[in-house]
Amino acid sequence: MFNDQLETLYIKYHRELYLYAFSLCKDYHLAQDLTSETFFKAILSLDDNVTYIKYWLFRVCKNLFIDYARKDKEYSNTEGLEDALTSAITPLDRLIESEDKKHLYNQVINLHQTYSEILILYYYCDFTLNEICKTTGMTTGSAKTLLFRARKKLKIKLEGKNEI
């Protein structure tokens, strides 16, 4: 019974969780590892009392990334990005089919991490602002402000202006 529930969770959230992990680390293999380890933690930790499973999974994924970044002091956010975006057929290619969407996603993940995170959660993972607040611990006002600023930075990048 528990395996069926975990399989349902995996089918429902693994793509969104992978995109989120990739937006954090910008490394294809590390994103896969973070996604797998998040579901492994779910096997060990989840019980019927967890009401916000989706938010819990995303928070665990972010905490795993933070732990990884602390352990690896020489971690680079751009390491492996080109390989992941240009290699033959990857899961990312299956998720993001058109060149325009790839370009947009590439621009999003190259923003400052806080901007990238809120855009990924809002647009790619379909979180509402309230859900983002629960996941990240932000207030509603700060989430709205951050989303506004992130959109503005993304617009500037997409228009080809190098203002930061």
N, C-alpha and C positions, 0 to 999 in steps of 0.2 A: 504493500500500500504506500509506504513512504517513498519507495523508488518511483512509483507512478507520479507522485506529487512532485518529486525532484525533476523527473523527466519533463513534466508539464511546465515547471518553472524554467527549465533550461530552454525548451522550445520557445517559450513566450519571450524570454528576456536576453538570450545569449547574443543576438545581433546588436541590440541597443547597448548592452554592457560592453561588448567588444569595441564598438565605435567610441564609447566613453573612455575606455581604457586606452585606446589608440590616441584619443585627443589629449590624454594626460602625458603619455610617454613618447608618442610619435615613433614608436618602434613596433613593427609588425609582430615579431616573435615575443617581445615582452608583453604586448597587449594580449596575445593568446595565452601567455602564462598567467597574467593577472586575471583574465576571465576564467580560466580553468581553476585557479586557486580560490577565486571567489566562490565558485560552485562547490569546491571541496570544503571550504569553510561552512557553506550552507549545509552540507551533509553532516558535519560535526556539530553545528550549533543550532540549527533551526528546530523549532518546535511549533506546536499549534498556537502558541501565544503571540507569535510575531504577526502583527496586524498589517504593517506596511512592508511587505516582503520586497517589493521593487526598490523602495528607498533604502532598505537595509542592504540589499545587494550592491547598490551603487556606493553607499557609504563604505562598505567593506572593501570594495574595489579601490576606492580612493585611499583608504588607510593602508592597504597593501602597497600601493604605489608610493605613498609617503615613506613607508618602511624601507622599500627598495631604494628610494632616492637617498635616504639617510645612510644606508649601508654602503652605497656606491657613490662616494663623494665626487668622482669624476664623471658622473652621469651627464650626458649631453642630450638636450631635447631634440636636436636635429639629427642625431645618430640614426642611420638606417631609414630615414624618411624617404629619400629618393628611391631606394631599392623597393620599399613597400609600395610606393605609388606608381613605379614604372615596371615592375616585374610582370611576367606573363599573366597567368590567370590566378588571382589570389581571392580569398573571400571578400576582400574589400572591393575588388573589381565586380564581383557578383552583386554586392550591396549597392554600389554606386556605379551605375551603368554609363551614363553619358559623360563626355569630356567636360561639359560645363559644370555638372555636379561635382566632378572630381576637382576641378579648379576651385570651385566655391568651397568645398570641404578642405582643400589644401590651404586656402586663405584663412579659413576659420581656425584650423589647428595651428597656424603660424602666428596667430594673435597672442597677446599676453595670456598666460595660463588661466587667469580668472575670467577673462573675457571669453576665451575658447570654451571653458567649462560650462558657463551659463548658456552659451549659444548651442552647444551640443546637447545639453539637458533639455533645453526649451524646444529646439527645432528638430533634432534628430531622434531624441528619446521621448518626445511628446509629454514632457513634464509640464504641469501648470506652474505658475509662479508660487502658489502655496506649497506644491510638492517640492519645488526647488528649495524653498525656505526650510521645510522639514528635513530635507536631505543634507543641506549645507549648514544649517544653523543660522542663516541670515534672517534679518527682519524683512518684511514685505517691501518696505520702502527702499532698503538697500538693494534688494533683488531687482526691483523695477529700475532703479538708477543704474545698476550695473548692466542690466540688459540694454537699456537705452544707450549707454556709453559703448557697449560692445557692438551694437548695431552701427553706431556712428563710426567707430574705428574700422569696421568691416567695409562700410560704404566707401570710406576714404581709400582703403586698400584696393577695393574693386575698381574704383575710378582711376587708379594708377597714380595717385598722389602719395608721396612718401612722407607725409606729415605723421607725426606720432603723438 
